[in-house]
Amino acid sequence: MSEEEKFKIVIYNDDVNNFQYIIACLMRYCNHSKEQAEQCALIAHNNKKCDIMNGSYSQMSEVLEDLISLDIKVKIDTYESNLRR
């Protein structure tokens, strides 16, 4: 992974938005399939947060702004791979 791809967006569970809304937003703004969006919504619900995408900072900041404007609780964080070199 290059230096440009070391960021991720994390979505947090909240008591405001329903599953269908989150799923629709993940499909539209993160290009998730329906199944991927459903899994991310469920993981965020059960674990309080879920990584929803990763890439360069500029890519992540564009998506982040869109999701924040939709009142979805998200943030950019550094990407940490679980894979060893």
N, CA, C and O atoms as a GROMACS GRO file, in nm:
protein
  340
    1MET      N    1   0.086  -0.118   0.000
    1MET     CA    2   0.000   0.000   0.000
    1MET      C    3   0.090   0.124   0.000
    1MET      O    4   0.186   0.132   0.077
    2SER      N    5   0.058   0.217  -0.085
    2SER     CA    6   0.139   0.338  -0.095
    2SER      C    7   0.106   0.435   0.018
    2SER      O    8   0.008   0.418   0.090
    3GLU      N    9   0.192   0.536   0.032
    3GLU     CA   10   0.170   0.638   0.135
    3GLU      C   11   0.037   0.709   0.117
    3GLU      O   12  -0.024   0.754   0.214
    4GLU      N   13  -0.010   0.719  -0.008
    4GLU     CA   14  -0.134   0.790  -0.036
    4GLU      C   15  -0.258   0.712   0.009
    4GLU      O   16  -0.366   0.770   0.015
    5GLU      N   17  -0.244   0.586   0.040
    5GLU     CA   18  -0.359   0.502   0.072
    5GLU      C   19  -0.361   0.460   0.218
    5GLU      O   20  -0.407   0.350   0.250
    6LYS      N   21  -0.314   0.544   0.306
    6LYS     CA   22  -0.305   0.504   0.446
    6LYS      C   23  -0.408   0.571   0.535
    6LYS      O   24  -0.380   0.602   0.651
    7PHE      N   25  -0.526   0.594   0.480
    7PHE     CA   26  -0.633   0.654   0.559
    7PHE      C   27  -0.761   0.574   0.542
    7PHE      O   28  -0.779   0.505   0.442
    8LYS      N   29  -0.848   0.583   0.641
    8LYS     CA   30  -0.975   0.511   0.636
    8LYS      C   31  -1.085   0.599   0.694
    8LYS      O   32  -1.059   0.693   0.769
    9ILE      N   33  -1.207   0.566   0.658
    9ILE     CA   34  -1.323   0.631   0.719
    9ILE      C   35  -1.385   0.530   0.814
    9ILE      O   36  -1.407   0.414   0.778
   10VAL      N   37  -1.413   0.576   0.934
   10VAL     CA   38  -1.478   0.494   1.037
   10VAL      C   39  -1.617   0.551   1.060
   10VAL      O   40  -1.632   0.672   1.080
   11ILE      N   41  -1.718   0.464   1.056
   11ILE     CA   42  -1.855   0.505   1.087
   11ILE      C   43  -1.886   0.458   1.229
   11ILE      O   44  -1.844   0.350   1.270
   12TYR      N   45  -1.959   0.540   1.302
   12TYR     CA   46  -1.994   0.509   1.441
   12TYR      C   47  -2.143   0.488   1.454
   12TYR      O   48  -2.223   0.551   1.386
   13ASN      N   49  -2.179   0.398   1.542
   13ASN     CA   50  -2.319   0.374   1.572
   13ASN      C   51  -2.380   0.498   1.636
   13ASN      O   52  -2.315   0.567   1.715
   14ASP      N   53  -2.503   0.527   1.602
   14ASP     CA   54  -2.576   0.635   1.670
   14ASP      C   55  -2.721   0.593   1.688
   14ASP      O   56  -2.765   0.493   1.632
   15ASP      N   57  -2.792   0.669   1.765
   15ASP     CA   58  -2.933   0.640   1.791
   15ASP      C   59  -3.026   0.724   1.706
   15ASP      O   60  -3.146   0.729   1.730
   16VAL      N   61  -2.970   0.791   1.605
   16VAL     CA   62  -3.048   0.884   1.522
   16VAL      C   63  -3.088   0.822   1.388
   16VAL      O   64  -3.205   0.825   1.350
   17ASN      N   65  -2.990   0.767   1.318
   17ASN     CA   66  -3.013   0.716   1.182
   17ASN      C   67  -3.051   0.569   1.185
   17ASN      O   68  -2.995   0.490   1.261
   18ASN      N   69  -3.148   0.532   1.099
   18ASN     CA   70  -3.188   0.392   1.094
   18ASN      C   71  -3.102   0.314   0.994
   18ASN      O   72  -3.027   0.373   0.916
   19PHE      N   73  -3.114   0.183   0.998
   19PHE     CA   74  -3.032   0.097   0.913
   19PHE      C   75  -3.051   0.127   0.765
   19PHE      O   76  -2.952   0.136   0.692
   20GLN      N   77  -3.174   0.143   0.721
   20GLN     CA   78  -3.200   0.164   0.579
   20GLN      C   79  -3.133   0.292   0.529
   20GLN      O   80  -3.079   0.294   0.418
   21TYR      N   81  -3.134   0.396   0.608
   21TYR     CA   82  -3.071   0.522   0.571
   21TYR      C   83  -2.920   0.505   0.559
   21TYR      O   84  -2.860   0.550   0.461
   22ILE      N   85  -2.859   0.441   0.658
   22ILE     CA   86  -2.714   0.418   0.656
   22ILE      C   87  -2.676   0.331   0.537
   22ILE      O   88  -2.579   0.361   0.467
   23ILE      N   89  -2.750   0.226   0.513
   23ILE     CA   90  -2.722   0.136   0.401
   23ILE      C   91  -2.730   0.211   0.269
   23ILE      O   92  -2.641   0.197   0.185
   24ALA      N   93  -2.833   0.290   0.251
   24ALA     CA   94  -2.849   0.368   0.127
   24ALA      C   95  -2.733   0.466   0.108
   24ALA      O   96  -2.683   0.482  -0.003
   25CYS      N   97  -2.691   0.531   0.216
   25CYS     CA   98  -2.580   0.627   0.207
   25CYS      C   99  -2.448   0.557   0.176
   25CYS      O  100  -2.368   0.608   0.096
   26LEU      N  101  -2.423   0.442   0.237
   26LEU     CA  102  -2.300   0.368   0.210
   26LEU      C  103  -2.297   0.320   0.065
   26LEU      O  104  -2.192   0.320   0.001
   27MET      N  105  -2.410   0.280   0.015
   27MET     CA  106  -2.417   0.236  -0.125
   27MET      C  107  -2.391   0.353  -0.219
   27MET      O  108  -2.318   0.339  -0.318
   28ARG      N  109  -2.448   0.466  -0.190
   28ARG     CA  110  -2.435   0.581  -0.280
   28ARG      C  111  -2.298   0.648  -0.272
   28ARG      O  112  -2.236   0.675  -0.375
   29TYR      N  113  -2.250   0.675  -0.152
   29TYR     CA  114  -2.129   0.755  -0.136
   29TYR      C  115  -2.000   0.673  -0.125
   29TYR      O  116  -1.892   0.724  -0.154
   30CYS      N  117  -2.011   0.547  -0.083
   30CYS     CA  118  -1.892   0.462  -0.070
   30CYS      C  119  -1.888   0.354  -0.177
   30CYS      O  120  -1.794   0.273  -0.182
   31ASN      N  121  -1.988   0.352  -0.263
   31ASN     CA  122  -1.998   0.251  -0.369
   31ASN      C  123  -2.001   0.108  -0.315
   31ASN      O  124  -1.948   0.016  -0.378
   32HIS      N  125  -2.062   0.090  -0.199
   32HIS     CA  126  -2.077  -0.044  -0.143
   32HIS      C  127  -2.189  -0.118  -0.214
   32HIS      O  128  -2.284  -0.056  -0.261
   33SER      N  129  -2.175  -0.250  -0.222
   33SER     CA  130  -2.288  -0.332  -0.265
   33SER      C  131  -2.390  -0.330  -0.151
   33SER      O  132  -2.359  -0.287  -0.040
   34LYS      N  133  -2.511  -0.376  -0.178
   34LYS     CA  134  -2.612  -0.379  -0.072
   34LYS      C  135  -2.565  -0.467   0.044
   34LYS      O  136  -2.581  -0.430   0.160
   35GLU      N  137  -2.507  -0.581   0.012
   35GLU     CA  138  -2.461  -0.674   0.116
   35GLU      C  139  -2.349  -0.613   0.200
   35GLU      O  140  -2.347  -0.626   0.322
   36GLN      N  141  -2.255  -0.545   0.134
   36GLN     CA  142  -2.144  -0.483   0.206
   36GLN      C  143  -2.195  -0.372   0.296
   36GLN      O  144  -2.151  -0.359   0.411
   37ALA      N  145  -2.287  -0.291   0.246
   37ALA     CA  146  -2.344  -0.182   0.326
   37ALA      C  147  -2.420  -0.237   0.446
   37ALA      O  148  -2.410  -0.182   0.556
   38GLU      N  149  -2.496  -0.344   0.426
   38GLU     CA  150  -2.570  -0.406   0.537
   38GLU      C  151  -2.474  -0.459   0.643
   38GLU      O  152  -2.498  -0.441   0.763
   39GLN      N  153  -2.366  -0.524   0.599
   39GLN     CA  154  -2.268  -0.577   0.694
   39GLN      C  155  -2.202  -0.465   0.773
   39GLN      O  156  -2.184  -0.477   0.895
   40CYS      N  157  -2.165  -0.356   0.706
   40CYS     CA  158  -2.102  -0.244   0.776
   40CYS      C  159  -2.198  -0.182   0.878
   40CYS      O  160  -2.157  -0.149   0.989
   41ALA      N  161  -2.323  -0.166   0.840
   41ALA     CA  162  -2.422  -0.110   0.932
   41ALA      C  163  -2.439  -0.200   1.054
   41ALA      O  164  -2.448  -0.152   1.167
   42LEU      N  165  -2.444  -0.330   1.032
   42LEU     CA  166  -2.460  -0.425   1.142
   42LEU      C  167  -2.336  -0.427   1.233
   42LEU      O  168  -2.348  -0.430   1.355
   43ILE      N  169  -2.218  -0.426   1.172
   43ILE     CA  170  -2.095  -0.423   1.252
   43ILE      C  171  -2.089  -0.295   1.337
   43ILE      O  172  -2.056  -0.301   1.455
   44ALA      N  173  -2.122  -0.181   1.276
   44ALA     CA  174  -2.122  -0.055   1.352
   44ALA      C  175  -2.223  -0.061   1.466
   44ALA      O  176  -2.197  -0.011   1.576
   45HIS      N  177  -2.337  -0.120   1.441
   45HIS     CA  178  -2.440  -0.131   1.544
   45HIS      C  179  -2.392  -0.218   1.661
   45HIS      O  180  -2.409  -0.183   1.777
   46ASN      N  181  -2.332  -0.332   1.628
   46ASN     CA  182  -2.290  -0.428   1.731
   46ASN      C  183  -2.159  -0.390   1.800
   46ASN      O  184  -2.142  -0.416   1.919
   47ASN      N  185  -2.067  -0.330   1.726
   47ASN     CA  186  -1.934  -0.300   1.780
   47ASN      C  187  -1.910  -0.151   1.803
   47ASN      O  188  -1.800  -0.110   1.841
   48LYS      N  189  -2.011  -0.072   1.780
   48LYS     CA  190  -2.007   0.074   1.800
   48LYS      C  191  -1.934   0.149   1.690
   48LYS      O  192  -1.942   0.272   1.683
   49LYS      N  193  -1.860   0.076   1.601
   49LYS     CA  194  -1.793   0.142   1.490
   49LYS      C  195  -1.755   0.038   1.385
   49LYS      O  196  -1.753  -0.082   1.412
   50CYS      N  197  -1.725   0.088   1.263
   50CYS     CA  198  -1.683   0.000   1.155
   50CYS      C  199  -1.603   0.080   1.053
   50CYS      O  200  -1.640   0.192   1.019
   51ASP      N  201  -1.492   0.023   1.004
   51ASP     CA  202  -1.417   0.084   0.895
   51ASP      C  203  -1.499   0.063   0.767
   51ASP      O  204  -1.535  -0.050   0.734
   52ILE      N  205  -1.528   0.171   0.694
   52ILE     CA  206  -1.612   0.156   0.576
   52ILE      C  207  -1.539   0.172   0.444
   52ILE      O  208  -1.588   0.124   0.342
   53MET      N  209  -1.424   0.236   0.443
   53MET     CA  210  -1.343   0.244   0.321
   53MET      C  211  -1.206   0.297   0.354
   53MET      O  212  -1.184   0.356   0.459
   54ASN      N  213  -1.112   0.276   0.262
   54ASN     CA  214  -0.978   0.330   0.282
   54ASN      C  215  -0.921   0.377   0.150
   54ASN      O  216  -0.967   0.337   0.042
   55GLY      N  217  -0.821   0.463   0.159
   55GLY     CA  218  -0.759   0.520   0.040
   55GLY      C  219  -0.677   0.642   0.077
   55GLY      O  220  -0.632   0.656   0.190
   56SER      N  221  -0.658   0.730  -0.021
   56SER     CA  222  -0.580   0.851   0.003
   56SER      C  223  -0.660   0.949   0.089
   56SER      O  224  -0.782   0.940   0.098
   57TYR      N  225  -0.588   1.040   0.150
   57TYR     CA  226  -0.656   1.139   0.235
   57TYR      C  227  -0.756   1.222   0.154
   57TYR      O  228  -0.866   1.250   0.201
   58SER      N  229  -0.717   1.261   0.033
   58SER     CA  230  -0.808   1.344  -0.048
   58SER      C  231  -0.934   1.268  -0.085
   58SER      O  232  -1.043   1.326  -0.085
   59GLN      N  233  -0.923   1.138  -0.117
   59GLN     CA  234  -1.041   1.057  -0.147
   59GLN      C  235  -1.131   1.046  -0.024
   59GLN      O  236  -1.252   1.062  -0.032
   60MET      N  237  -1.069   1.018   0.089
   60MET     CA  238  -1.146   0.999   0.212
   60MET      C  239  -1.213   1.129   0.257
   60MET      O  240  -1.327   1.126   0.305
   61SER      N  241  -1.145   1.242   0.242
   61SER     CA  242  -1.203   1.368   0.289
   61SER      C  243  -1.326   1.407   0.207
   61SER      O  244  -1.419   1.466   0.261
   62GLU      N  245  -1.326   1.375   0.078
   62GLU     CA  246  -1.444   1.405  -0.005
   62GLU      C  247  -1.565   1.325   0.042
   62GLU      O  248  -1.674   1.380   0.058
   63VAL      N  249  -1.546   1.196   0.064
   63VAL     CA  250  -1.656   1.110   0.109
   63VAL      C  251  -1.698   1.150   0.250
   63VAL      O  252  -1.817   1.154   0.280
   64LEU      N  253  -1.600   1.179   0.335
   64LEU     CA  254  -1.630   1.220   0.472
   64LEU      C  255  -1.721   1.342   0.475
   64LEU      O  256  -1.819   1.345   0.550
   65GLU      N  257  -1.690   1.442   0.395
   65GLU     CA  258  -1.772   1.563   0.391
   65GLU      C  259  -1.915   1.531   0.349
   65GLU      O  260  -2.010   1.586   0.406
   66ASP      N  261  -1.930   1.444   0.251
   66ASP     CA  262  -2.064   1.404   0.208
   66ASP      C  263  -2.141   1.338   0.321
   66ASP      O  264  -2.257   1.371   0.347
   67LEU      N  265  -2.077   1.243   0.388
   67LEU     CA  266  -2.145   1.169   0.495
   67LEU      C  267  -2.176   1.259   0.614
   67LEU      O  268  -2.282   1.246   0.675
   68ILE      N  269  -2.085   1.348   0.648
   68ILE     CA  270  -2.111   1.442   0.759
   68ILE      C  271  -2.229   1.532   0.725
   68ILE      O  272  -2.311   1.562   0.812
   69SER      N  273  -2.238   1.575   0.600
   69SER     CA  274  -2.350   1.661   0.560
   69SER      C  275  -2.484   1.588   0.571
   69SER      O  276  -2.589   1.652   0.576
   70LEU      N  277  -2.481   1.456   0.575
   70LEU     CA  278  -2.602   1.375   0.589
   70LEU      C  279  -2.626   1.334   0.735
   70LEU      O  280  -2.709   1.247   0.762
   71ASP      N  281  -2.555   1.396   0.826
   71ASP     CA  282  -2.566   1.370   0.970
   71ASP      C  283  -2.529   1.228   1.010
   71ASP      O  284  -2.588   1.169   1.100
   72ILE      N  285  -2.430   1.173   0.940
   72ILE     CA  286  -2.377   1.042   0.975
   72ILE      C  287  -2.247   1.064   1.052
   72ILE      O  288  -2.161   1.143   1.013
   73LYS      N  289  -2.235   0.992   1.162
   73LYS     CA  290  -2.120   1.010   1.251
   73LYS      C  291  -2.002   0.930   1.197
   73LYS      O  292  -1.997   0.808   1.209
   74VAL      N  293  -1.905   1.001   1.136
   74VAL     CA  294  -1.787   0.940   1.075
   74VAL      C  295  -1.664   1.023   1.105
   74VAL      O  296  -1.673   1.140   1.142
   75LYS      N  297  -1.547   0.960   1.087
   75LYS     CA  298  -1.421   1.034   1.098
   75LYS      C  299  -1.315   0.965   1.013
   75LYS      O  300  -1.328   0.847   0.979
   76ILE      N  301  -1.210   1.040   0.979
   76ILE     CA  302  -1.095   0.983   0.909
   76ILE      C  303  -0.993   0.942   1.014
   76ILE      O  304  -0.969   1.013   1.111
   77ASP      N  305  -0.934   0.827   0.992
   77ASP     CA  306  -0.831   0.777   1.081
   77ASP      C  307  -0.719   0.717   0.995
   77ASP      O  308  -0.738   0.697   0.875
   78THR      N  309  -0.606   0.691   1.055
   78THR     CA  310  -0.499   0.626   0.979
   78THR      C  311  -0.532   0.479   0.962
   78THR      O  312  -0.588   0.416   1.051
   79TYR      N  313  -0.496   0.427   0.847
   79TYR     CA  314  -0.523   0.287   0.815
   79TYR      C  315  -0.411   0.201   0.872
   79TYR      O  316  -0.293   0.230   0.852
   80GLU      N  317  -0.449   0.095   0.941
   80GLU     CA  318  -0.351   0.002   0.997
   80GLU      C  319  -0.388  -0.138   0.948
   80GLU      O  320  -0.493  -0.192   0.984
   81SER      N  321  -0.302  -0.195   0.868
   81SER     CA  322  -0.326  -0.327   0.815
   81SER      C  323  -0.295  -0.433   0.921
   81SER      O  324  -0.202  -0.418   1.000
   82ASN      N  325  -0.374  -0.541   0.921
   82ASN     CA  326  -0.346  -0.654   1.009
   82ASN      C  327  -0.249  -0.753   0.944
   82ASN      O  328  -0.209  -0.851   1.007
   83LEU      N  329  -0.213  -0.726   0.820
   83LEU     CA  330  -0.121  -0.814   0.749
   83LEU      C  331   0.023  -0.781   0.785
   83LEU      O  332   0.060  -0.665   0.799
   84ARG      N  333   0.102  -0.882   0.799
   84ARG     CA  334   0.244  -0.863   0.828
   84ARG      C  335   0.323  -0.873   0.698
   84ARG      O  336   0.286  -0.947   0.607
   85ARG      N  337   0.430  -0.800   0.691
   85ARG     CA  338   0.514  -0.804   0.570
   85ARG      C  339   0.610  -0.918   0.576
   85ARG      O  340   0.688  -0.936   0.483
   0.00000   0.00000   0.00000
